[in-house]
Amino acid sequence: QVQLVESGGGLVQTGGSLRLSCAASQSISSTNAMGWYRQAPGKQRELVALIRIGGGTNYADFVKGRFTISRDNGKNTVDLQMNSLKSEDTATYFCYLRRWSFEYWGQGTQVTVSS
């Protein structure tokens, strides 16, 4: 069982930046992928960004050029740098880890972007 703990959410104005961090309770060096999803009220959870074991990344079209995902295998963390935030980025952001056929989720951290 892997525990994931997110931090870094909060309230920011439109155009501002936030950095989310996710700390895993175990080594992430052998994980297949880690990433971030988000869920706004009344909407389905959606992929924001993913980083795979080889370092390859995937981004949702709505964050390309604004968000950057990174991982630190030594610290067992994955971060999401969010720039140029928009009101539509307001959501609960969840850390995600996939190891073989197992998937793990964090509790979520709230990001609110005010106009």
WOVEN-V576927 format. One record per residue. N is the residue number from 1. RES is the residue in three letters. PHI is phi in whole degrees, 0 to 359 (* if undefined). PSI is psi in radians with two decimals (none if undefined). Layout:
BEGIN
N|RES|PHI|PSI, N|RES|PHI|PSI
END
This chain:
BEGIN
1|GLN|*|2.31, 2|VAL|246|2.25, 3|GLN|262|2.43, 4|LEU|238|2.27, 5|VAL|235|2.09, 6|GLU|266|2.69, 7|SER|208|2.86, 8|GLY|104|-0.09, 9|GLY|289|3.00, 10|GLY|162|-2.85, 11|LEU|255|2.30, 12|VAL|216|2.67, 13|GLN|278|2.76, 14|THR|307|2.33, 15|GLY|91|-0.17, 16|GLY|278|-3.05, 17|SER|229|2.64, 18|LEU|217|2.69, 19|ARG|235|2.07, 20|LEU|265|2.53, 21|SER|228|2.51, 22|CYS|232|2.16, 23|ALA|253|2.24, 24|ALA|264|2.60, 25|SER|279|-0.16, 26|GLN|227|2.95, 27|SER|302|2.38, 28|ILE|258|0.07, 29|SER|296|-0.45, 30|SER|255|0.16, 31|THR|286|2.59, 32|ASN|287|-0.70, 33|ALA|198|2.64, 34|MET|225|2.73, 35|GLY|183|-2.87, 36|TRP|227|2.37, 37|TYR|241|2.88, 38|ARG|218|2.73, 39|GLN|217|2.10, 40|ALA|265|2.74, 41|PRO|304|2.27, 42|GLY|79|0.07, 43|LYS|239|2.85, 44|GLN|282|2.72, 45|ARG|292|2.40, 46|GLU|226|2.62, 47|LEU|291|2.37, 48|VAL|256|-0.98, 49|ALA|202|2.60, 50|LEU|222|2.49, 51|ILE|231|2.23, 52|ARG|265|3.01, 53|ILE|301|-0.55, 54|GLY|274|-0.02, 55|GLY|100|-0.15, 56|GLY|295|2.60, 57|THR|233|2.68, 58|ASN|229|2.41, 59|TYR|233|2.52, 60|ALA|293|2.58, 61|ASP|302|-0.57, 62|PHE|284|-0.09, 63|VAL|240|-0.07, 64|LYS|302|2.29, 65|GLY|87|-0.18, 66|ARG|245|-0.64, 67|PHE|251|2.59, 68|THR|224|2.25, 69|ILE|257|2.51, 70|SER|213|2.74, 71|ARG|226|2.61, 72|ASP|233|1.77, 73|ASN|295|-0.49, 74|GLY|290|-0.58, 75|LYS|261|-0.09, 76|ASN|59|0.77, 77|THR|231|2.68, 78|VAL|229|2.30, 79|ASP|245|2.71, 80|LEU|229|1.91, 81|GLN|272|2.12, 82|MET|243|2.05, 83|ASN|243|2.87, 84|SER|50|0.85, 85|LEU|293|2.52, 86|LYS|242|2.83, 87|SER|299|-0.54, 88|GLU|286|-0.10, 89|ASP|278|-0.11, 90|THR|298|2.16, 91|ALA|182|3.00, 92|THR|269|2.24, 93|TYR|256|2.27, 94|PHE|244|2.33, 95|CYS|280|2.54, 96|TYR|223|2.47, 97|LEU|221|2.35, 98|ARG|238|2.20, 99|ARG|231|1.90, 100|TRP|57|-2.09, 101|SER|264|0.08, 102|PHE|259|2.45, 103|GLU|237|2.48, 104|TYR|228|2.58, 105|TRP|229|2.58, 106|GLY|276|3.10, 107|GLN|282|-0.36, 108|GLY|102|2.62, 109|THR|225|2.38, 110|GLN|276|2.33, 111|VAL|239|2.14, 112|THR|237|2.16, 113|VAL|248|2.05, 114|SER|260|2.49, 115|SER|267|none
END
